[in-house]
Amino acid sequence: MSDLVGHFSLTQPTISSHLKVLESAGLISRRKVAQLRPCKLVPERLKSVTDWLEQVQEIWEGNYKRLDALLAELKQAEKQE
Amino acid sequence: MKPAEASLPSDTEVQVKRSFDAPVKLVWRAYVEPDLMRRWCGGLPGWSMPVCEMEMRVGGKYRWRWRNEEQGQEFGFTGEVLEVIPHAKIVHTQIYDAGTLGGCMGSEPSIITVTFQEISGITNVSTTIKYASKADRDEALATGMTDGMEMSYKQLDAALGEM
């Protein structure tokens, strides 16, 4: 935590609350070492989020490619009018 | 055009942005004219859109339904239009009708907001789906999209690759 505070223009309590959110979402894990609470990324969890977004993108992009083709056709038709 | 970009603006939302190389009046037509819409929206190999009805006015209802003859499967969406600003914005509710495909996208309707903005001949379209709760959103993403639709879109990708 003390390492993080130096890197951002955020106060210690703000960083602390962000870390809590990340921890509750399972994106980081924290241990206790004496007074310190070292944080570690949980890459598997992050990957599931990005996979998920990629899937959403893939689905929409499939539709949008067809829309591109349709729009090109509509533009062409407009030119000929 | 750059591929669609999906993000999670909040716990209950999914947002997809994409730009199109066409003026907004044409993009708008592709969204509000059923005959045009059924040509791009989910018309996948094996799937047809036998029902594509919409009344683009505040309080108007819409009904979209897709059917796969070979698999004997059907699913759809229904909802009501909440706001229409021609060439700029459409807001409507959406309820997933699982048909024979199954899956669930939450018990409460979600709210879809589509905005259109033209900048020098390029139209930016942003679609935000707001679910009634985080649980609904997670359910929709887990079921609806991974099950039937993902498979179908993979087929579409393959078909586009052959073109």
gemmi code that builds the backbone of each chain (N, CA, C; Angstrom):
import gemmi

chains = {
    "A": [
        ("MET", (0.840, -1.210, 0.000), (0.000, 0.000, 0.000), (0.874, 1.259, 0.000)),
        ("SER", (1.879, 1.298, 0.900), (2.728, 2.491, 0.947), (3.452, 2.667, -0.400)),
        ("ASP", (3.750, 1.527, -1.071), (4.391, 1.615, -2.385), (3.453, 2.261, -3.395)),
        ("LEU", (2.171, 1.888, -3.302), (1.186, 2.395, -4.266), (0.942, 3.883, -4.088)),
        ("VAL", (0.890, 4.323, -2.830), (0.553, 5.725, -2.561), (1.502, 6.659, -3.306)),
        ("GLY", (2.781, 6.287, -3.363), (3.757, 7.122, -4.052), (3.522, 7.248, -5.555)),
        ("HIS", (2.818, 6.267, -6.132), (2.645, 6.239, -7.579), (1.436, 7.002, -8.103)),
        ("PHE", (0.515, 7.335, -7.226), (-0.715, 7.984, -7.681), (-0.955, 9.263, -6.902)),
        ("SER", (-1.667, 10.188, -7.516), (-2.000, 11.407, -6.783), (-3.327, 11.181, -6.057)),
        ("LEU", (-3.414, 10.053, -5.350), (-4.618, 9.721, -4.590), (-4.212, 9.576, -3.131)),
        ("THR", (-5.173, 9.816, -2.255), (-4.850, 9.698, -0.827), (-4.819, 8.214, -0.439)),
        ("GLN", (-4.206, 7.968, 0.681), (-4.088, 6.586, 1.170), (-5.466, 5.931, 1.371)),
        ("PRO", (-6.445, 6.655, 1.991), (-7.768, 6.010, 2.150), (-8.444, 5.684, 0.809)),
        ("THR", (-8.228, 6.545, -0.197), (-8.834, 6.284, -1.512), (-8.239, 5.014, -2.111)),
        ("ILE", (-6.926, 4.916, -2.063), (-6.263, 3.723, -2.596), (-6.735, 2.490, -1.838)),
        ("SER", (-6.848, 2.629, -0.547), (-7.288, 1.517, 0.279), (-8.675, 1.032, -0.145)),
        ("SER", (-9.577, 1.987, -0.434), (-10.932, 1.560, -0.816), (-10.928, 0.922, -2.209)),
        ("HIS", (-10.067, 1.436, -3.122), (-9.955, 0.802, -4.445), (-9.456, -0.640, -4.304)),
        ("LEU", (-8.482, -0.822, -3.441), (-7.923, -2.167, -3.251), (-8.982, -3.115, -2.700)),
        ("LYS", (-9.821, -2.577, -1.813), (-10.888, -3.424, -1.248), (-11.832, -3.908, -2.339)),
        ("VAL", (-12.172, -2.986, -3.269), (-13.063, -3.362, -4.373), (-12.410, -4.441, -5.228)),
        ("LEU", (-11.124, -4.227, -5.558), (-10.409, -5.211, -6.382), (-10.351, -6.568, -5.684)),
        ("GLU", (-10.158, -6.511, -4.374), (-10.056, -7.760, -3.623), (-11.413, -8.482, -3.588)),
        ("SER", (-12.495, -7.691, -3.384), (-13.803, -8.350, -3.306), (-14.205, -8.912, -4.666)),
        ("ALA", (-13.681, -8.325, -5.752), (-13.975, -8.858, -7.086), (-13.054, -10.025, -7.423)),
        ("GLY", (-12.136, -10.332, -6.543), (-11.238, -11.459, -6.771), (-10.115, -11.157, -7.758)),
        ("LEU", (-9.919, -9.870, -8.057), (-8.889, -9.519, -9.046), (-7.495, -9.410, -8.414)),
        ("ILE", (-7.463, -9.166, -7.113), (-6.177, -9.210, -6.399), (-6.362, -10.052, -5.131)),
        ("SER", (-5.259, -10.575, -4.636), (-5.313, -11.247, -3.336), (-4.344, -10.525, -2.414)),
        ("ARG", (-4.634, -10.546, -1.120), (-3.778, -9.831, -0.161), (-3.407, -10.757, 0.985)),
        ("ARG", (-2.174, -10.566, 1.452), (-1.712, -11.346, 2.598), (-1.406, -10.386, 3.725)),
        ("LYS", (-1.120, -10.922, 4.875), (-0.674, -10.109, 6.015), (0.760, -10.497, 6.322)),
        ("VAL", (1.654, -9.548, 6.288), (3.033, -9.797, 6.702), (3.392, -8.693, 7.687)),
        ("ALA", (3.425, -9.029, 8.946), (3.614, -8.033, 10.005), (2.596, -6.916, 9.807)),
        ("GLN", (3.041, -5.662, 9.585), (2.110, -4.542, 9.413), (1.687, -4.383, 7.951)),
        ("LEU", (2.319, -5.136, 7.070), (2.087, -4.912, 5.640), (0.975, -5.807, 5.115)),
        ("ARG", (0.330, -5.352, 4.023), (-0.692, -6.158, 3.355), (-0.318, -6.264, 1.874)),
        ("PRO", (0.711, -7.047, 1.563), (1.133, -7.107, 0.159), (0.001, -7.614, -0.754)),
        ("CYS", (-0.129, -7.004, -1.935), (-1.183, -7.370, -2.888), (-0.573, -8.135, -4.051)),
        ("LYS", (-1.366, -9.039, -4.588), (-0.914, -9.787, -5.742), (-2.059, -9.852, -6.753)),
        ("LEU", (-1.747, -9.680, -8.041), (-2.790, -9.810, -9.068), (-3.210, -11.270, -9.168)),
        ("VAL", (-4.492, -11.474, -9.497), (-4.954, -12.841, -9.742), (-5.238, -12.925, -11.246)),
        ("PRO", (-4.211, -13.311, -12.040), (-4.345, -13.203, -13.499), (-5.492, -14.021, -14.087)),
        ("GLU", (-5.808, -15.178, -13.491), (-6.898, -16.000, -14.057), (-8.212, -15.220, -14.057)),
        ("ARG", (-8.442, -14.483, -12.949), (-9.691, -13.727, -12.846), (-9.727, -12.609, -13.881)),
        ("LEU", (-8.601, -11.935, -14.040), (-8.547, -10.860, -15.024), (-8.813, -11.423, -16.409)),
        ("LYS", (-8.278, -12.585, -16.674), (-8.433, -13.175, -17.991), (-9.895, -13.493, -18.270)),
        ("SER", (-10.601, -13.969, -17.234), (-12.001, -14.296, -17.480), (-12.796, -13.038, -17.845)),
        ("VAL", (-12.419, -11.901, -17.264), (-13.120, -10.652, -17.600), (-12.818, -10.244, -19.041)),
        ("THR", (-11.539, -10.335, -19.431), (-11.205, -9.913, -20.793), (-11.773, -10.904, -21.824)),
        ("ASP", (-11.790, -12.185, -21.494), (-12.373, -13.176, -22.409), (-13.835, -12.855, -22.672)),
        ("TRP", (-14.487, -12.507, -21.609), (-15.893, -12.187, -21.613), (-16.166, -10.985, -22.514)),
        ("LEU", (-15.355, -9.940, -22.339), (-15.532, -8.751, -23.165), (-15.227, -9.061, -24.627)),
        ("GLU", (-14.215, -9.892, -24.849), (-13.871, -10.241, -26.220), (-15.027, -10.963, -26.893)),
        ("GLN", (-15.693, -11.798, -26.101), (-16.810, -12.551, -26.643), (-17.957, -11.617, -27.025)),
        ("VAL", (-18.209, -10.635, -26.146), (-19.258, -9.649, -26.434), (-18.897, -8.913, -27.722)),
        ("GLN", (-17.635, -8.511, -27.829), (-17.192, -7.788, -29.013), (-17.358, -8.616, -30.270)),
        ("GLU", (-17.004, -9.886, -30.168), (-17.072, -10.777, -31.318), (-18.510, -10.886, -31.831)),
        ("ILE", (-19.437, -11.026, -30.895), (-20.846, -11.159, -31.246), (-21.337, -9.915, -31.980)),
        ("TRP", (-21.034, -8.767, -31.406), (-21.512, -7.521, -32.004), (-20.826, -7.240, -33.330)),
        ("GLU", (-19.528, -7.541, -33.380), (-18.784, -7.255, -34.599), (-19.349, -8.063, -35.776)),
        ("GLY", (-19.794, -9.276, -35.498), (-20.399, -10.091, -36.549), (-21.575, -9.367, -37.179)),
        ("ASN", (-22.440, -8.812, -36.346), (-23.589, -8.059, -36.844), (-23.141, -6.787, -37.577)),
        ("TYR", (-22.184, -6.101, -36.977), (-21.761, -4.816, -37.527), (-21.105, -4.957, -38.896)),
        ("LYS", (-20.435, -6.088, -39.131), (-19.833, -6.284, -40.452), (-20.929, -6.373, -41.512)),
        ("ARG", (-22.015, -6.997, -41.134), (-23.147, -7.082, -42.074), (-23.762, -5.706, -42.265)),
        ("LEU", (-23.789, -4.933, -41.192), (-24.336, -3.578, -41.290), (-23.448, -2.720, -42.196)),
        ("ASP", (-22.133, -2.875, -42.097), (-21.202, -2.168, -42.998), (-21.599, -2.418, -44.455)),
        ("ALA", (-21.831, -3.702, -44.762), (-22.147, -4.078, -46.140), (-23.470, -3.446, -46.577)),
        ("LEU", (-24.445, -3.475, -45.677), (-25.757, -2.899, -45.983), (-25.645, -1.385, -46.216)),
        ("LEU", (-24.857, -0.720, -45.372), (-24.700, 0.737, -45.490), (-24.016, 1.099, -46.810)),
        ("ALA", (-23.029, 0.290, -47.202), (-22.333, 0.547, -48.471), (-23.344, 0.476, -49.618)),
        ("GLU", (-24.244, -0.492, -49.514), (-25.278, -0.663, -50.529), (-26.237, 0.537, -50.550)),
        ("LEU", (-26.622, 0.996, -49.362), (-27.550, 2.136, -49.278), (-26.899, 3.409, -49.834)),
        ("LYS", (-25.595, 3.566, -49.558), (-24.875, 4.745, -50.056), (-24.848, 4.733, -51.582)),
        ("GLN", (-24.577, 3.543, -52.121), (-24.515, 3.364, -53.570), (-25.867, 3.702, -54.199)),
        ("ALA", (-26.921, 3.198, -53.589), (-28.276, 3.416, -54.104), (-28.612, 4.906, -54.093)),
        ("GLU", (-28.130, 5.603, -53.061), (-28.415, 7.024, -52.931), (-27.716, 7.818, -54.046)),
        ("LYS", (-26.499, 7.402, -54.353), (-25.720, 8.069, -55.410), (-26.419, 7.976, -56.757)),
        ("GLN", (-27.029, 6.809, -56.994), (-27.651, 6.575, -58.292), (-28.967, 7.317, -58.457)),
        ("GLU", (-29.518, 7.770, -57.336), (-30.822, 8.449, -57.431), (-30.695, 9.833, -58.051)),
    ],
    "B": [
        ("MET", (-13.220, 0.230, -40.786), (-13.622, 0.705, -39.462), (-13.055, -0.209, -38.381)),
        ("LYS", (-12.697, 0.404, -37.264), (-12.166, -0.397, -36.146), (-13.246, -1.336, -35.612)),
        ("PRO", (-12.861, -2.541, -35.174), (-13.877, -3.469, -34.661), (-14.602, -2.905, -33.433)),
        ("ALA", (-15.753, -3.479, -33.158), (-16.565, -3.064, -32.016), (-15.755, -3.146, -30.733)),
        ("GLU", (-16.016, -2.171, -29.841), (-15.309, -2.145, -28.568), (-16.321, -2.286, -27.439)),
        ("ALA", (-16.166, -3.310, -26.628), (-17.107, -3.524, -25.522), (-16.447, -3.131, -24.210)),
        ("SER", (-17.231, -2.548, -23.317), (-16.700, -2.193, -21.996), (-17.798, -2.340, -20.952)),
        ("LEU", (-17.404, -2.256, -19.712), (-18.350, -2.373, -18.599), (-18.320, -1.066, -17.810)),
        ("PRO", (-19.136, -0.079, -18.225), (-19.079, 1.241, -17.574), (-19.500, 1.213, -16.106)),
        ("SER", (-20.317, 0.265, -15.707), (-20.708, 0.159, -14.299), (-21.059, -1.302, -14.037)),
        ("ASP", (-21.434, -1.582, -12.790), (-21.772, -2.952, -12.396), (-22.971, -3.538, -13.134)),
        ("THR", (-23.836, -2.652, -13.646), (-25.067, -3.166, -14.252), (-25.116, -2.954, -15.764)),
        ("GLU", (-24.032, -2.407, -16.325), (-24.087, -2.053, -17.746), (-23.038, -2.747, -18.609)),
        ("VAL", (-23.389, -2.874, -19.869), (-22.442, -3.294, -20.898), (-22.573, -2.267, -22.015)),
        ("GLN", (-21.449, -1.799, -22.518), (-21.507, -0.798, -23.579), (-20.694, -1.269, -24.775)),
        ("VAL", (-21.249, -1.065, -25.977), (-20.533, -1.445, -27.194), (-20.496, -0.233, -28.116)),
        ("LYS", (-19.295, 0.094, -28.588), (-19.154, 1.238, -29.498), (-18.573, 0.786, -30.827)),
        ("ARG", (-19.015, 1.468, -31.891), (-18.525, 1.117, -33.227), (-18.765, 2.323, -34.118)),
        ("SER", (-17.894, 2.532, -35.097), (-18.091, 3.606, -36.071), (-18.419, 3.002, -37.426)),
        ("PHE", (-19.220, 3.717, -38.196), (-19.624, 3.241, -39.512), (-19.328, 4.305, -40.561)),
        ("ASP", (-18.868, 3.835, -41.723), (-18.509, 4.752, -42.794), (-19.750, 5.112, -43.601)),
        ("ALA", (-20.663, 5.826, -42.965), (-21.908, 6.226, -43.631), (-22.545, 7.358, -42.832)),
        ("PRO", (-23.303, 8.219, -43.518), (-23.986, 9.294, -42.786), (-25.066, 8.739, -41.858)),
        ("VAL", (-25.360, 9.506, -40.825), (-26.277, 9.028, -39.790), (-27.663, 8.698, -40.351)),
        ("LYS", (-28.112, 9.409, -41.379), (-29.480, 9.128, -41.870), (-29.590, 7.705, -42.418)),
        ("LEU", (-28.484, 7.189, -42.990), (-28.530, 5.808, -43.495), (-28.421, 4.799, -42.345)),
        ("VAL", (-27.543, 5.098, -41.382), (-27.401, 4.198, -40.230), (-28.736, 4.130, -39.489)),
        ("TRP", (-29.358, 5.255, -39.350), (-30.660, 5.319, -38.666), (-31.687, 4.414, -39.358)),
        ("ARG", (-31.725, 4.513, -40.696), (-32.678, 3.672, -41.438), (-32.428, 2.191, -41.167)),
        ("ALA", (-31.133, 1.799, -41.119), (-30.798, 0.391, -40.885), (-31.252, -0.076, -39.502)),
        ("TYR", (-31.441, 0.869, -38.582), (-31.895, 0.523, -37.233), (-33.411, 0.554, -37.085)),
        ("VAL", (-34.091, 1.369, -37.874), (-35.529, 1.528, -37.615), (-36.443, 0.914, -38.685)),
        ("GLU", (-35.894, 0.573, -39.852), (-36.738, -0.049, -40.881), (-36.585, -1.569, -40.783)),
        ("PRO", (-37.664, -2.260, -40.420), (-37.581, -3.710, -40.205), (-36.940, -4.472, -41.363)),
        ("ASP", (-37.283, -4.095, -42.616), (-36.730, -4.829, -43.754), (-35.218, -4.680, -43.846)),
        ("LEU", (-34.707, -3.531, -43.406), (-33.261, -3.338, -43.423), (-32.637, -4.005, -42.205)),
        ("MET", (-33.283, -3.838, -41.061), (-32.720, -4.375, -39.832), (-32.542, -5.891, -39.884)),
        ("ARG", (-33.531, -6.586, -40.426), (-33.436, -8.054, -40.422), (-32.296, -8.544, -41.306)),
        ("ARG", (-31.771, -7.672, -42.172), (-30.664, -8.099, -43.036), (-29.316, -8.107, -42.323)),
        ("TRP", (-29.178, -7.338, -41.245), (-27.866, -7.337, -40.581), (-27.929, -7.855, -39.150)),
        ("CYS", (-29.088, -7.760, -38.529), (-29.153, -8.056, -37.103), (-29.457, -9.532, -36.861)),
        ("GLY", (-28.435, -10.311, -36.711), (-28.610, -11.707, -36.332), (-29.095, -12.627, -37.435)),
        ("GLY", (-29.010, -12.195, -38.677), (-29.399, -13.083, -39.784), (-28.266, -14.035, -40.111)),
        ("LEU", (-28.079, -15.025, -39.230), (-26.904, -15.890, -39.316), (-27.165, -17.090, -40.208)),
        ("PRO", (-26.101, -17.757, -40.624), (-26.316, -18.963, -41.419), (-27.197, -19.931, -40.643)),
        ("GLY", (-28.256, -20.380, -41.266), (-29.160, -21.305, -40.593), (-30.267, -20.600, -39.819)),
        ("TRP", (-30.039, -19.313, -39.484), (-31.037, -18.580, -38.714), (-31.724, -17.555, -39.588)),
        ("SER", (-33.052, -17.460, -39.477), (-33.759, -16.385, -40.165), (-34.456, -15.556, -39.096)),
        ("MET", (-34.947, -14.417, -39.497), (-35.632, -13.547, -38.545), (-37.071, -13.416, -39.000)),
        ("PRO", (-37.899, -14.440, -38.725), (-39.273, -14.428, -39.238), (-40.112, -13.297, -38.650)),
        ("VAL", (-39.761, -12.859, -37.444), (-40.533, -11.765, -36.844), (-39.603, -10.587, -36.585)),
        ("CYS", (-39.893, -9.468, -37.235), (-39.139, -8.238, -36.977), (-40.142, -7.103, -37.103)),
        ("GLU", (-40.846, -6.858, -35.996), (-41.882, -5.829, -35.996), (-41.453, -4.741, -35.039)),
        ("MET", (-41.566, -3.492, -35.459), (-41.334, -2.419, -34.501), (-42.070, -1.157, -34.874)),
        ("GLU", (-42.477, -0.475, -33.842), (-43.208, 0.770, -33.988), (-42.319, 1.818, -33.359)),
        ("MET", (-41.614, 2.581, -34.191), (-40.614, 3.495, -33.660), (-41.230, 4.816, -33.198)),
        ("ARG", (-41.960, 4.719, -32.105), (-42.501, 5.930, -31.467), (-42.557, 5.655, -29.973)),
        ("VAL", (-42.602, 6.709, -29.165), (-42.639, 6.521, -27.722), (-43.876, 5.693, -27.370)),
        ("GLY", (-43.681, 4.635, -26.598), (-44.791, 3.753, -26.233), (-45.010, 2.637, -27.248)),
        ("GLY", (-44.318, 2.714, -28.395), (-44.449, 1.677, -29.429), (-43.800, 0.379, -28.967)),
        ("LYS", (-44.326, -0.732, -29.473), (-43.800, -2.044, -29.078), (-42.943, -2.618, -30.204)),
        ("TYR", (-42.046, -3.521, -29.843), (-41.337, -4.232, -30.893), (-41.221, -5.706, -30.528)),
        ("ARG", (-41.029, -6.502, -31.537), (-40.912, -7.948, -31.348), (-39.942, -8.484, -32.395)),
        ("TRP", (-38.856, -9.070, -31.912), (-37.879, -9.667, -32.818), (-37.767, -11.134, -32.451)),
        ("ARG", (-37.778, -11.982, -33.471), (-37.662, -13.399, -33.190), (-36.817, -14.076, -34.264)),
        ("TRP", (-35.888, -14.906, -33.820), (-35.026, -15.617, -34.753), (-35.358, -17.102, -34.720)),
        ("ARG", (-35.187, -17.745, -35.878), (-35.528, -19.156, -35.952), (-34.483, -19.927, -36.760)),
        ("ASN", (-34.105, -21.085, -36.241), (-33.218, -21.975, -36.953), (-34.007, -23.225, -37.323)),
        ("GLU", (-34.368, -23.336, -38.612), (-35.226, -24.448, -39.074), (-34.571, -25.793, -38.792)),
        ("GLU", (-33.298, -25.882, -39.147), (-32.600, -27.152, -39.041), (-32.566, -27.669, -37.606)),
        ("GLN", (-32.259, -26.766, -36.674), (-32.185, -27.174, -35.268), (-33.534, -27.085, -34.566)),
        ("GLY", (-34.525, -26.512, -35.262), (-35.839, -26.330, -34.656), (-35.808, -25.430, -33.428)),
        ("GLN", (-34.899, -24.440, -33.457), (-34.748, -23.565, -32.297), (-35.276, -22.154, -32.576)),
        ("GLU", (-35.767, -21.524, -31.523), (-36.250, -20.143, -31.636), (-35.913, -19.358, -30.390)),
        ("PHE", (-35.658, -18.075, -30.558), (-35.540, -17.180, -29.401), (-35.836, -15.762, -29.896)),
        ("GLY", (-35.993, -14.843, -28.976), (-36.304, -13.493, -29.428), (-36.174, -12.451, -28.336)),
        ("PHE", (-36.496, -11.235, -28.726), (-36.540, -10.122, -27.778), (-37.827, -9.339, -28.020)),
        ("THR", (-38.385, -8.811, -26.950), (-39.529, -7.914, -27.084), (-39.292, -6.709, -26.187)),
        ("GLY", (-40.042, -5.656, -26.399), (-39.878, -4.492, -25.537), (-40.722, -3.326, -26.004)),
        ("GLU", (-40.490, -2.206, -25.330), (-41.257, -1.001, -25.593), (-40.301, 0.175, -25.792)),
        ("VAL", (-40.645, 1.050, -26.713), (-39.806, 2.216, -26.993), (-40.078, 3.306, -25.945)),
        ("LEU", (-39.019, 3.814, -25.330), (-39.181, 4.833, -24.283), (-38.863, 6.236, -24.789)),
        ("GLU", (-37.966, 6.314, -25.759), (-37.543, 7.631, -26.249), (-37.018, 7.485, -27.677)),
        ("VAL", (-37.384, 8.444, -28.521), (-36.871, 8.443, -29.899), (-36.505, 9.869, -30.281)),
        ("ILE", (-35.245, 10.091, -30.617), (-34.833, 11.374, -31.184), (-34.234, 11.025, -32.546)),
        ("PRO", (-34.993, 11.320, -33.635), (-34.529, 10.888, -34.954), (-33.077, 11.272, -35.219)),
        ("HIS", (-32.344, 10.313, -35.758), (-30.930, 10.473, -36.124), (-30.021, 10.711, -34.928)),
        ("ALA", (-30.509, 10.497, -33.705), (-29.670, 10.772, -32.539), (-29.765, 9.708, -31.436)),
        ("LYS", (-30.974, 9.262, -31.143), (-31.095, 8.413, -29.961), (-32.345, 7.531, -29.971)),
        ("ILE", (-32.174, 6.292, -29.513), (-33.316, 5.393, -29.287), (-33.120, 4.777, -27.902)),
        ("VAL", (-34.166, 4.826, -27.081), (-34.114, 4.132, -25.794), (-35.289, 3.162, -25.760)),
        ("HIS", (-35.022, 1.890, -25.460), (-36.133, 0.944, -25.362), (-35.864, -0.102, -24.282)),
        ("THR", (-36.935, -0.704, -23.811), (-36.775, -1.790, -22.839), (-36.544, -3.070, -23.641)),
        ("GLN", (-36.028, -4.088, -22.969), (-35.810, -5.350, -23.676), (-36.013, -6.533, -22.742)),
        ("ILE", (-36.821, -7.463, -23.205), (-37.054, -8.691, -22.443), (-36.656, -9.853, -23.331)),
        ("TYR", (-35.822, -10.717, -22.800), (-35.376, -11.884, -23.552), (-36.467, -12.934, -23.525)),
        ("ASP", (-36.788, -13.431, -24.731), (-37.786, -14.486, -24.837), (-37.011, -15.744, -25.228)),
        ("ALA", (-36.821, -16.625, -24.252), (-35.911, -17.754, -24.438), (-36.376, -18.740, -25.505)),
        ("GLY", (-37.651, -18.692, -25.879), (-38.155, -19.613, -26.895), (-37.770, -21.040, -26.561)),
        ("THR", (-37.213, -21.753, -27.543), (-36.781, -23.128, -27.285), (-35.296, -23.168, -26.956)),
        ("LEU", (-34.637, -22.007, -27.086), (-33.187, -21.976, -26.917), (-32.776, -22.027, -25.448)),
        ("GLY", (-33.655, -21.532, -24.610), (-33.350, -21.553, -23.177), (-32.459, -20.413, -22.762)),
        ("GLY", (-31.966, -20.499, -21.559), (-31.130, -19.428, -21.016), (-32.002, -18.363, -20.393)),
        ("CYS", (-31.363, -17.447, -19.727), (-32.083, -16.430, -18.985), (-31.266, -15.154, -19.030)),
        ("MET", (-31.931, -14.014, -19.088), (-31.211, -12.744, -19.037), (-31.833, -11.849, -17.983)),
        ("GLY", (-32.148, -12.422, -16.849), (-32.697, -11.619, -15.777), (-34.212, -11.571, -15.851)),
        ("SER", (-34.834, -11.303, -14.716), (-36.290, -11.335, -14.661), (-36.903, -9.986, -15.033)),
        ("GLU", (-36.152, -8.906, -14.786), (-36.647, -7.567, -15.094), (-36.163, -7.176, -16.490)),
        ("PRO", (-36.913, -6.299, -17.186), (-36.422, -5.862, -18.495), (-35.119, -5.058, -18.356)),
        ("SER", (-34.285, -5.132, -19.362), (-33.112, -4.266, -19.385), (-33.462, -3.040, -20.233)),
        ("ILE", (-32.658, -1.995, -20.091), (-32.897, -0.763, -20.851), (-31.750, -0.591, -21.844)),
        ("ILE", (-32.112, -0.470, -23.115), (-31.100, -0.314, -24.156), (-31.108, 1.139, -24.644)),
        ("THR", (-29.969, 1.764, -24.629), (-29.853, 3.129, -25.147), (-28.871, 3.109, -26.310)),
        ("VAL", (-29.347, 3.529, -27.477), (-28.468, 3.580, -28.648), (-28.337, 5.043, -29.053)),
        ("THR", (-27.100, 5.543, -29.136), (-26.911, 6.922, -29.584), (-26.143, 6.926, -30.898)),
        ("PHE", (-26.458, 7.921, -31.736), (-25.853, 8.054, -33.059), (-25.261, 9.456, -33.154)),
        ("GLN", (-24.017, 9.524, -33.631), (-23.415, 10.837, -33.791), (-22.571, 10.828, -35.056)),
        ("GLU", (-22.895, 11.735, -35.965), (-22.142, 11.781, -37.221), (-21.067, 12.856, -37.152)),
        ("ILE", (-19.844, 12.465, -37.505), (-18.748, 13.436, -37.596), (-18.097, 13.236, -38.955)),
        ("SER", (-18.151, 14.258, -39.772), (-17.678, 14.239, -41.168), (-17.912, 12.903, -41.883)),
        ("GLY", (-19.174, 12.538, -41.980), (-19.551, 11.376, -42.786), (-19.398, 10.031, -42.083)),
        ("ILE", (-18.767, 10.030, -40.902), (-18.608, 8.797, -40.140), (-19.619, 8.841, -38.998)),
        ("THR", (-20.355, 7.742, -38.802), (-21.343, 7.730, -37.717), (-20.865, 6.841, -36.570)),
        ("ASN", (-20.783, 7.435, -35.385), (-20.397, 6.682, -34.188), (-21.668, 6.199, -33.495)),
        ("VAL", (-21.754, 4.904, -33.274), (-22.929, 4.333, -32.612), (-22.478, 3.746, -31.275)),
        ("SER", (-23.173, 4.149, -30.218), (-22.876, 3.599, -28.895), (-24.135, 2.919, -28.369)),
        ("THR", (-24.010, 1.675, -27.952), (-25.152, 0.924, -27.425), (-24.869, 0.589, -25.975)),
        ("THR", (-25.742, 1.025, -25.080), (-25.570, 0.690, -23.666), (-26.740, -0.170, -23.226)),
        ("ILE", (-26.424, -1.324, -22.669), (-27.459, -2.209, -22.138), (-27.376, -2.090, -20.625)),
        ("LYS", (-28.458, -1.615, -20.032), (-28.463, -1.488, -18.572), (-29.395, -2.543, -17.994)),
        ("TYR", (-28.833, -3.468, -17.233), (-29.624, -4.533, -16.614), (-30.183, -4.045, -15.289)),
        ("ALA", (-31.237, -4.705, -14.840), (-31.894, -4.289, -13.604), (-30.973, -4.478, -12.394)),
        ("SER", (-30.052, -5.413, -12.481), (-29.128, -5.630, -11.371), (-27.843, -6.231, -11.920)),
        ("LYS", (-26.826, -6.247, -11.093), (-25.554, -6.836, -11.498), (-25.737, -8.334, -11.766)),
        ("ALA", (-26.574, -8.966, -10.935), (-26.819, -10.401, -11.108), (-27.425, -10.671, -12.488)),
        ("ASP", (-28.376, -9.812, -12.906), (-28.995, -9.969, -14.230), (-27.960, -9.820, -15.337)),
        ("ARG", (-27.092, -8.834, -15.177), (-26.087, -8.625, -16.210), (-25.171, -9.845, -16.328)),
        ("ASP", (-24.735, -10.321, -15.185), (-23.813, -11.455, -15.204), (-24.486, -12.685, -15.800)),
        ("GLU", (-25.761, -12.839, -15.493), (-26.530, -13.960, -16.007), (-26.669, -13.862, -17.533)),
        ("ALA", (-26.976, -12.653, -17.995), (-27.145, -12.441, -19.440), (-25.846, -12.748, -20.169)),
        ("LEU", (-24.763, -12.271, -19.608), (-23.479, -12.486, -20.277), (-23.076, -13.949, -20.217)),
        ("ALA", (-23.386, -14.582, -19.111), (-22.997, -15.978, -18.965), (-23.851, -16.899, -19.827)),
        ("THR", (-25.164, -16.693, -19.832), (-26.041, -17.609, -20.566), (-26.264, -17.180, -21.998)),
        ("GLY", (-26.968, -16.076, -22.146), (-27.457, -15.699, -23.459), (-26.369, -15.638, -24.493)),
        ("MET", (-25.252, -15.078, -24.125), (-24.264, -14.844, -25.149), (-23.378, -16.046, -25.390)),
        ("THR", (-23.079, -16.795, -24.353), (-22.162, -17.913, -24.576), (-22.874, -19.088, -25.243)),
        ("ASP", (-24.111, -19.331, -24.894), (-24.818, -20.489, -25.443), (-25.067, -20.394, -26.938)),
        ("GLY", (-26.314, -20.135, -27.279), (-26.701, -20.179, -28.682), (-25.997, -19.163, -29.543)),
        ("MET", (-25.939, -17.934, -29.057), (-25.480, -16.876, -29.934), (-24.012, -16.997, -30.291)),
        ("GLU", (-23.220, -17.385, -29.328), (-21.796, -17.457, -29.622), (-21.536, -18.447, -30.750)),
        ("MET", (-22.188, -19.587, -30.655), (-22.039, -20.592, -31.697), (-22.430, -20.026, -33.047)),
        ("SER", (-23.567, -19.342, -33.061), (-24.066, -18.799, -34.311), (-23.103, -17.783, -34.902)),
        ("TYR", (-22.557, -16.952, -34.040), (-21.668, -15.913, -34.547), (-20.349, -16.484, -35.040)),
        ("LYS", (-19.949, -17.582, -34.442), (-18.746, -18.247, -34.947), (-19.002, -18.720, -36.376)),
        ("GLN", (-20.235, -19.231, -36.614), (-20.602, -19.649, -37.970), (-20.553, -18.459, -38.911)),
        ("LEU", (-21.027, -17.326, -38.399), (-21.049, -16.122, -39.218), (-19.629, -15.717, -39.590)),
        ("ASP", (-18.740, -15.753, -38.603), (-17.346, -15.407, -38.866), (-16.785, -16.303, -39.954)),
        ("ALA", (-17.102, -17.580, -39.853), (-16.599, -18.527, -40.837), (-17.139, -18.169, -42.220)),
        ("ALA", (-18.437, -17.848, -42.256), (-19.070, -17.519, -43.535), (-18.455, -16.251, -44.129)),
        ("LEU", (-18.190, -15.274, -43.271), (-17.608, -14.026, -43.755), (-16.200, -14.270, -44.280)),
        ("GLY", (-15.497, -15.194, -43.633), (-14.153, -15.532, -44.063), (-14.127, -16.098, -45.472)),
        ("GLU", (-15.208, -16.792, -45.840), (-15.273, -17.419, -47.157), (-15.651, -16.436, -48.254)),
        ("MET", (-16.180, -15.276, -47.847), (-16.688, -14.328, -48.848), (-15.558, -13.560, -49.523)),
    ],
}
model = gemmi.Model(1)
for chain_id, residues in chains.items():
    chain = gemmi.Chain(chain_id)
    for i, (resn, *xyz) in enumerate(residues, 1):
        res = gemmi.Residue()
        res.name, res.seqid = resn, gemmi.SeqId(i, " ")
        for name, pos in zip(("N", "CA", "C"), xyz):
            atom = gemmi.Atom()
            atom.name, atom.element = name, gemmi.Element(name[0])
            atom.pos, atom.b_iso = gemmi.Position(*pos), 0.0
            res.add_atom(atom)
        chain.add_residue(res)
    model.add_chain(chain)
structure = gemmi.Structure()
structure.add_model(model)
structure.setup_entities()
